[in-house]
Amino acid sequence: MLPEFVWDASVLEGNPFTFPEVKTLLDGVTIGGRRISDQEQILNLAESSKRLLAMVKGSQFELSKPVFTELNGIVARKEALEWGVFRGEGQETNYTPDVGLGECGRYTPRRTLPGAPELNRVFREGVAALQECEPFEQAIAFFLFGALQQFFFDGNKRTSRFMMNGVLMSHGIDAISVPAAKVQEFNEKMVRFYLSKDSTEMMVFLAQCHPDAATFLPPPEEGRRHGSGLAS
């Protein structure tokens, strides 16, 4: 199960490792002909998965900044400009990264400031608002919240997916893994989300990726639009 989850997550990042190669690497055998950075990304995803499971099993997981930053410190280790801290809380206090959207241009989040006062405010207010949601909606909404706000220099989607699954598993709900076969659909819908800040389409897509999707998806007439709270 771990190799499949790690491979699915790595494909979303454009990592070239094949599923058999991921299995081999996680068994402790180095893969020749692959970049060290791609190998480290796989190992970081595996370590993050194990840490998240340990948190959930030990009842240590919560939707909080310490958990969020700890997971990012593993996910983006040696890959990001800085990892394990919000943008502006480390040595780099000016650079603001953006997200490439292909032919649609780029998405630029709120700028990096020394000490990250705005990012911390948005995080506190966002988490407080999400406490009003039921667990399944809260989990997916947090992923989109983290992806949109870009709290870290890198690894935002990966870290936010781990948080999403932490919420789910903490409530006895199976985790969501976006299948590698749906990577193009995922990317296209995420581009539209970054442009519109309307999370409805992505909420439905991620719910459909859940093994018990029918349990959580409402009938079409009961659907409602999401978005404003994520961009506060």
CORNORGI-V181305 format. One record per helix or strand of 3 or more residues. SS is the DSSP state (hx for helix, st for strand). FROM is the first residue (numbers start at 1). TO is the last residue. If there is no record, write none. Layout:
ss:SS from:FROM to:TO
ss:SS from:FROM to:TO
This chain:
ss:hx from:2 to:12
ss:hx from:19 to:26
ss:hx from:36 to:57
ss:hx from:65 to:75
ss:st from:98 to:100
ss:hx from:102 to:104
ss:st from:106 to:108
ss:hx from:114 to:130
ss:hx from:135 to:149
ss:hx from:156 to:170
ss:hx from:180 to:196
ss:hx from:200 to:208
ss:hx from:213 to:216
ss:hx from:220 to:222
ss:hx from:228 to:231
